[in-house]
Amino acid sequence: MRRRLAQWKRQYISKGGRITLIKSTLASIPIYLLSLIRIPKAVAKRIERIQRDFLWGGGCLEGKVHLINWKVVCSPKEEGGLDIRKIDLLNKALLGKWVWRYAYEKDNLWKTVIGVKYGQEGCGWKTKEVCGPFGVGLWKDIMKEVDWCWENIDFKVGKGNRVLFWTDKWCGNEALAQSYPQLFTLAGHKNAKICEVWDSSMSQGGWNLRLARDLNDWEMEQIGDMLNLLKDFRTSLEEDSVR
């Protein structure tokens, strides 16, 4: 990165030009590395220090007074920042994208190899946790991002044979178990798939929740709200997918 900057530091570059260079060229130099391994915090801080010095140093790398906190500089423009990406968050997002790609892509060779090596869970949407105290394999680093990434993945329902009715996010901004916790406690099969809850034997199809007991009067409003939410959803002949 410093060698790349040597081409520019003797030239006069406006602050707007320096911001553009940081966003395009400087930020793209470590992208390949950031998308495969979790870089140490010290390395991320070093890269950002080079970016800060280039921005405030008039195109040179000599340390100069930084007029604005770097956290503010990296915030979105709507919040008064310059929308420069923070290296640690970029690293986290690029690693997390592999979790999404594993769920989204169909029969890619890399996905097949990873699935065979580590095994699958979650109806085949993700691999099992990478166990073992030793080693720093690429997939081991990637799987450290699985929790936050999975919380932000939602499903497009097709056949409904790979999506869990209560605990996956497929209708709304959160899983039904979170939206209707009282009804979830009454569910006879908490890990039921959508295809197991959808009853196609009805004239136009419908939802058979199979609750553990009859509902009390005060619970009827909740079930009504949930069925109203589900009225536009039904299974189809397409495969389930993530969005």
FENTAKA-V426385 format. One record per helix or strand of 2 or more residues. SS is the DSSP state (a for helix, b for strand). FROM is the first residue (numbers start at 1). TO is the last residue. If there is no record, write none. Layout:
# FENTAKA-V426385
ss:SS from:FROM to:TO
ss:SS from:FROM to:TO
This chain:
# FENTAKA-V426385
ss:a from:2 to:6
ss:a from:15 to:29
ss:a from:31 to:34
ss:a from:41 to:56
ss:a from:70 to:73
ss:a from:77 to:79
ss:a from:87 to:104
ss:a from:109 to:118
ss:b from:120 to:121
ss:b from:126 to:127
ss:a from:138 to:143
ss:a from:146 to:151
ss:b from:155 to:156
ss:a from:176 to:179
ss:a from:181 to:186
ss:a from:194 to:197
ss:b from:198 to:199
ss:b from:206 to:207
ss:a from:217 to:230
ss:b from:241 to:242
